[in-house]
Amino acid sequence: MEKFEQIFSFINDKAEKYEKDEGMSFLDGVLQALEDVLDEKESWIGKEATKEEVRKAVQIAILKGMRKTSQPNHQMTPDTLGLLVGYFVEQFFEDQLKNNPISMLDPAVGTGNLLFTVMNLLNDKVSATGIEVDELLIRLAADTAELLEQPVLLYHQDALQKMLVDPVDAVICDLPVGYYPNEEVALDYELCAHDEMSYAHHLFIEQSINYTKDGGYLFFLIPANLFESNQAKQLQKYLKKHAWIQAVIQLPENLFASKAHEKSILILQKQSKELRAPREVLLAKVPAMSNKEALSMFFEKVQMWKENK
Ligand code: SAM
């Protein structure tokens, strides 16, 4: 058995035991299993494993739990998307990462899978903050961060309310999509929609920009139709004022269950007086992951754009 399978089996067996003996949900059982390891009630089978092996094993266990309970806000960012986001973070921060670590915020951190995929990829050169409104998810994220020994500060709160976070170099976020129910809080935003409820995903973009340093970058997984909704004009106007669109990357359709679930990557830079907008916005489509040739052409296109930007 591979190391990550051994770790998964270990967590799985414990979670199933909690499910059977204590009547817990499988996901609560996973959490309990991780806490037992951290409290040293169990010896940890993942001691010799890499951070990626531990992340993958925990991720599979959490996914199994999410499938069993199917709560609508229990979604995890899949590895393929996390690795692509990580690739772009690496490209945009290439120079800075040679000498200094970067600070990062994920305001909808969920289980942390997206954040930890990116942090592991960047080889411990990131210190991060994560925000999440769902208590079970943030507890899973906190335990995973501790097992991975990744420096992450986590806050259990509504990310659209005031946060105790200093401006960061980079934001990454798989945006929660839908209407934001707290209309009073929405009033504080330029992107508040006055004739209907505001879109949470728009407010998340504004809030993320608020907590980014001037010249910092933001990497969002957005609904593919973000710029086609009835609130899109307001968003475009807002972006023009505060950010420079660096890239809009379409993702392969076969990564998503249906057209309505399709996502793209939107990369923004917060405007700064010392900097200028890119000469050209990178518009590209990631080919199917199985098409190696097309994939290497895609990466070449990104490199060429980067050299001329
Ligand atoms: N990247 C995450 C991962 O890998 O697990 C998944 C993110 S999921 C698409 C969006 C997350 O946003 C959900 O976990 C949801 O609970 C959270 N969320 C929704 N509204 C929120 C709010 N107002 N403040 C903080 N988190 C929120």
Residues whose N, C-alpha, C, O or C-beta is under 5 A from the ligand:
A	BS01	SAM	N73 Q75 M76 T77 P107 A108 V109 G110 T111 G112 N113 L114 I131 E132 V133 D134 Q157 D158 A159 L160 D174 L175 P176
